[in-house]
Amino acid sequence: MAKAKMVSVSINLVHAARQLRESRQWTQLPLDLRRLFEQGLAGNGQKVRR
């Protein structure tokens, strides 16, 4: 797997990811994809439930 890079993201993307995590559709995503979202949000200073 390639080394992770730090990239700047739009605040709108962060808000959209947070809204998705709080919605019912969150449970429909594959577990690997949910983990990627959580890792990305954690990198943006967002709290992540473990």
N, C-alpha and C positions, 0 to 999 in steps of 0.2 A: 504494500500500500504506500502511496506517495506521502511525503511529509506534509503535515497540515500547514497552511499559510494563513497569516492574519490578513484579513481584508476588511475594508470599511463597508458597512452596509447601510442602506437607507433606514431611517427610523420607521418608515412605513412598513418595511419588511419585518422589522422586529415586532411592531404592533400586530401585524397580520399573523405572525407565528404565535404570538401570545394569545390572540383571539381563537386561533385554531386549537391550541392546547386546552382552552377552557370550554370548547364546544363538544357536542356529542360525537362529532365526526372524528375526534382525536382517537377514540378507541377503534375506529375502522382502519387506521393506518397500520402498516406492518411495524412490528416492534423495533426493527433495526432503524426504520425511518424516524420513529418517535425518539429513539436514543440520539440520533443525529441532531434533531431539532433541539433536544434538551442540552446537548453538549454545545451547540451553537449559541443558545440563549445564555448558558452559563458563562460563555466567553464574553458575552456582552454585559456582564454584571447582573444578569437576571437570576433570581433564585429558582432553583430546580428542586422538585420533590424527588426524593430517592425512595 
